Amino acid sequence: MALDDLKSAVPDYAKDLKLNLGSVIGNSDLPQQQLWGTVLACAIASRSPKVLRELEPEAKANLSAEAYTAAKSAAAVMAMNNVYYRTRHLLSDPEYGNLRAGLRMNVIGNPGVDKVDFELWSLAVSAINGCGMCLDSHEQVLRKAGVERETIQEAFKIAAVLQAVGATLDAEASLAE
């Protein structure tokens, strides 16, 4: 199992990450599509080749072709949106908020899977990329759709752990060179 391989790659000094990896993925209460779509989108967003290589095959095996593509689409569109909206939010000139974005985001309106799943994946990627505006926006859509806070928290816990595992493994790989 790729998850076991990834856990075994985590160094002893990061034992908490190893334990958290097992719990947020291995013991998640999320439905399979939400879980593995979140894992895939966050693995991509983590920018860690090792995390993505280890988790992508299992995600692909647990997702329909449509969900697999939609999770990758969430990571892609949020990579753009998180930079754009985070920058707009951080600039002190509020007039940028009145300007039309003019960026294509069609996949958000028609992701090819249940809108709640796509929103959850987008929220998780936004957590990794640190965009408060996007986090608020996706959380509000999810809450209006009846998604419980605990479900939303599961998604950003996966994001937090995968980001930390990726940073740790990439640092170790750099130190080994």
N, C-alpha and C positions, 0 to 999 in steps of 0.2 A: 504494500500500500504506500502510495506517494506521501501521504500525511506522516506515516511512520518514518520514512526516509528523511523528510524535512525536519521532523522532531529530533532525529538522531544527529542531524547536522548542526543543531544549535549547541554552542559551547556550554560547558558546565557553569560558567559564570552567569549565564542567562537562563538558568533553570526555570525561573518564573515564566519566561516566554515559552519554553517547551511545555510546561504544564498548561499555560493559557491556550496555547495552540491546540492541544488535545481537547480542552474543554469547550472553546468557542466553536470549533468545527466538529470534533468527534462527539460532543454531547449537546449539540444545539437542538432547540425545540422548533426551529424554523422548518417549514415544509422544504422538501428537497430542492425544488426550483428556486425558492428564495435563498436558501443556504448556498447552493453551488453557484448561483448567479452572483451573489454577493462575494463569494470567495474568488471567482474568476475576475470580476470587475476590480476588486481590491488587489489581487495579485498583479494585474496589469498596472494599476495606479501606483503600486509600491515601487515600480521601476526596477525591481530586483529580478535579474534573470533567473537566479536559483529558485526563488519563490514561484515564479511563473512556470518554469520548466517542471517543477515538482507537482504543482497543483492543477495545472491545465488539463492533463489527461484525465484525472479523476472528475474534474468539473465537466469535461466534455462527455464522459460516460454517464453522468448523472443529469444532464440537461438534454432537452430536445434540441434539434438543430436551430429552431427559431429562438429558443431561450439562450443558447450558446452565443448566437450572433447578437442578440439584444444585450446581453451582458457586456460583450466587447464594445457594442455601440455606446452603452452607458459610460464606459471608461473613456472612450474617445471623445464624445461630445462634452463630457464633464471636464476633461483635460482643458478644453478650450473655454468653456463657460466659467470654470473656477478661476482662471486667470483673468478673464474679462470682468466678471462681476466683483471679484475680490479687489481688483485695481480700481474699479469705479467706486466701490465703497470706501477704499482707503484714501483716495484723492480728497483733499479738503474742499475743492470746488464742487458744490452740489449741482451745478449746471450739467455735469456729465450724466447725472441721473435723468435728465430731460432729453438727452440725445438718443436717437434710435440706434439700437445695437447693430442692425444690418448684417447679422451673422446667421447663417443657416443652422437651424436646429430642428429640422422636420422630424427626426427620429423621436423626439420627445412626445410629439403629438400622435405618432403611429409607430410604437416600438416593436410591434409584432408579437408581444406577449401582454399579459395582464398589466395594466397601467400601474397598479400597486407594486408589483415586483420591480418594474423599471424604476419607479420613484425610490424604492428602497435601495436599489443598487446605486442610483445617482446620489442619494444621501451619503452612502458609505464612501463613495469616491470623493465626494465633497469634504468629508471628514479628513481623509488623507491629504487632500490638497488645501485644506484650511480656508475654505470660503464660507464665511458666516452668512452672507446673503443667500447662497445656494442651500446651505444647511437649513436655514429658517424656511425658505420656500418649499423645499421637499418635505420637511417635517410637517408643515401646515397642510400640504396636500395629503400626506399619509394620514394625519389625524382626522381630517375631514372625511376620509374614506373609511374611518373606523378602526384604523390600525392602532393597536395598543402601544403605549410607551415602551413596554418591555420588548416588544418586537423590534421597534426602532433602535432601542439600545443594543439588542443582539447584533444588528448590522454594524453599528459603529464600534462595538467591541471587536468584531472580526476585523474591521478596518485598522483599529489600533494595534492589534496583535500582529497582523500580517505586515504592517508598516514597520513595526519594531523588529520582527524577525528578519525582514529584508534588509534593514539598516545594519543589523548585527552580522548577518551572513556576508553582506557585501564588504563590511569593514574587515572581517576576518580574511576574506579572499584578498583584499588589498594588502593586508599585513603579511600574508603568505607569499606574495610576489617578490 
